[in-house]
Amino acid sequence: MSDFAARWTARLQTGFPVLAAMQVTLRGDAVSWALHAPFAPNRNDHATAFGGSLSTLATIAGWLYVNEAAAKVVGDRVDVVIQTGNAHFVMPLQADLVATVLPVGEAELAAFHRTLARRGRARLTVHATVGDGTAEAVRFTGQYVAVRLPE
């Protein structure tokens, strides 16, 4: 496990009790990562992945992406919260959950960085998917707010 994955997995599981219960882990490194959660603790009574687990995993994937994007400007002195989120459930999932974030365009990311550096707060819209690693079960769009914390 990379240092990046170990650090984020520990932060997610200690900072968010629900993620510990979901058994969420981060796999990968700072360049390419995904959030994983096993199917068994995240299933519902229909023997498919629970919608709450799917949307939670997507929400946290977006939150983590924005944290990493903000860190490029302000380091770890940032607080990120979700402002709005929308999950579109495409199909049932009967496998382990894998959440990935689609890359944000260079122009949008540059504008986010400039605004955060200048104003100390900025918004970023992120798109994520959750599936089994090959098929997409959920499409998620979230708008997050990053706020630079005082030193």
C-alpha positions as CSV (number, residue, x, y, z in Angstrom):
1,M,0.0,0.0,0.0
2,S,1.4,3.4,-0.9
3,D,2.0,6.1,1.7
4,F,-0.8,8.1,0.0
5,A,-3.3,5.2,0.2
6,A,-2.4,4.4,3.8
7,R,-2.6,8.1,4.9
8,W,-6.0,8.6,3.3
9,T,-7.5,5.3,4.3
10,A,-6.6,6.0,8.0
11,R,-8.1,9.5,7.7
12,L,-11.3,8.3,6.1
13,Q,-11.8,5.5,8.6
14,T,-11.0,7.5,11.7
15,G,-12.7,10.8,10.6
16,F,-15.9,9.2,9.3
17,P,-17.3,6.3,11.4
18,V,-19.7,5.4,8.6
19,L,-16.7,4.8,6.2
20,A,-15.1,2.5,8.8
21,A,-18.4,0.5,9.0
22,M,-18.4,0.4,5.1
23,Q,-14.8,-0.8,5.2
24,V,-13.7,1.9,2.7
25,T,-10.1,1.8,1.6
26,L,-8.1,3.9,-0.9
27,R,-6.1,2.0,-3.4
28,G,-3.5,3.6,-5.6
29,D,-1.3,6.6,-5.3
30,A,-1.5,10.4,-5.6
31,V,-1.6,10.1,-9.4
32,S,-4.2,7.4,-9.8
33,W,-6.5,6.2,-7.0
34,A,-9.9,4.8,-6.3
35,L,-12.0,4.2,-3.3
36,H,-13.0,0.6,-2.6
37,A,-15.7,-1.0,-0.3
38,P,-16.5,-4.6,-0.1
39,F,-20.0,-5.7,-1.2
40,A,-21.1,-7.6,2.0
41,P,-21.3,-4.8,4.5
42,N,-22.8,-2.5,1.8
43,R,-25.6,-4.6,0.5
44,N,-29.3,-4.1,1.0
45,D,-32.3,-6.5,1.4
46,H,-32.5,-7.0,-2.4
47,A,-28.9,-8.5,-2.5
48,T,-27.6,-5.4,-4.4
49,A,-25.4,-2.6,-3.2
50,F,-27.2,-0.2,-0.9
51,G,-27.9,3.2,-2.5
52,G,-26.7,5.0,0.6
53,S,-23.4,3.3,0.4
54,L,-23.1,4.0,-3.3
55,S,-23.8,7.7,-2.9
56,T,-21.6,8.0,0.2
57,L,-18.7,6.5,-1.6
58,A,-19.1,8.8,-4.6
59,T,-19.5,11.9,-2.3
60,I,-16.3,11.0,-0.4
61,A,-14.4,10.4,-3.6
62,G,-15.3,13.9,-4.8
63,W,-14.4,15.3,-1.4
64,L,-11.0,13.7,-1.4
65,Y,-10.3,14.9,-5.0
66,V,-11.1,18.5,-4.0
67,N,-8.9,18.1,-0.8
68,E,-6.0,17.0,-3.0
69,A,-6.7,19.8,-5.6
70,A,-6.8,22.5,-2.8
71,A,-3.6,21.1,-1.2
72,K,-1.7,22.2,-4.3
73,V,-2.5,25.8,-3.3
74,V,-2.8,25.9,0.5
75,G,-1.3,22.6,1.7
76,D,-3.2,20.8,4.4
77,R,-4.7,24.0,5.7
78,V,-8.1,23.5,4.0
79,D,-11.6,22.5,5.0
80,V,-13.7,21.0,2.2
81,V,-17.5,20.5,2.4
82,I,-20.0,19.4,-0.2
83,Q,-22.5,22.0,-1.2
84,T,-24.7,20.0,-3.6
85,G,-24.7,16.5,-4.9
86,N,-26.7,14.4,-7.3
87,A,-26.5,10.7,-7.7
88,H,-28.0,9.0,-10.8
89,F,-28.4,5.3,-10.3
90,V,-27.8,3.6,-13.6
91,M,-28.1,-0.1,-12.7
92,P,-27.9,-2.4,-9.6
93,L,-24.5,-3.5,-8.4
94,Q,-23.8,-7.0,-7.0
95,A,-20.1,-6.7,-6.5
96,D,-17.5,-4.8,-4.5
97,L,-17.9,-1.0,-4.9
98,V,-15.2,1.0,-6.7
99,A,-15.5,4.9,-6.9
100,T,-13.4,6.9,-9.3
101,V,-13.4,10.6,-10.0
102,L,-13.3,11.8,-13.6
103,P,-10.5,14.4,-14.2
104,V,-11.6,18.0,-13.9
105,G,-10.7,20.1,-17.0
106,E,-7.5,22.1,-16.8
107,A,-9.3,25.5,-17.1
108,E,-11.7,24.7,-14.3
109,L,-8.9,23.5,-12.1
110,A,-6.8,26.5,-12.8
111,A,-9.8,28.8,-12.0
112,F,-10.4,26.9,-8.7
113,H,-6.7,27.3,-7.8
114,R,-6.6,31.0,-8.6
115,T,-9.8,31.7,-6.6
116,L,-8.7,29.7,-3.6
117,A,-5.3,31.5,-3.6
118,R,-6.9,35.0,-4.0
119,R,-10.1,34.7,-1.9
120,G,-9.3,31.9,0.5
121,R,-12.4,29.9,-0.7
122,A,-13.4,28.4,-4.0
123,R,-16.0,26.0,-5.5
124,L,-15.2,23.0,-7.7
125,T,-17.7,20.7,-9.5
126,V,-16.6,17.0,-9.6
127,H,-18.0,14.0,-11.5
128,A,-17.5,10.5,-10.1
129,T,-18.7,7.1,-10.9
130,V,-19.2,4.0,-8.7
131,G,-19.3,0.5,-10.1
132,D,-17.4,-2.7,-10.0
133,G,-14.4,-1.4,-11.8
134,T,-15.8,-2.2,-15.3
135,A,-19.5,-1.4,-15.3
136,E,-20.9,1.9,-14.0
137,A,-23.7,1.7,-11.5
138,V,-23.8,5.3,-10.3
139,R,-23.0,8.7,-11.9
140,F,-22.4,11.4,-9.4
141,T,-22.0,15.2,-9.7
142,G,-21.1,17.2,-6.6
143,Q,-20.1,20.8,-6.0
144,Y,-17.7,21.3,-3.2
145,V,-16.4,24.3,-1.3
146,A,-12.8,24.6,-0.2
147,V,-11.9,27.1,2.5
148,R,-8.4,28.0,3.5
149,L,-7.9,27.6,7.2
150,P,-5.9,30.2,9.2
151,E,-2.4,29.4,10.2
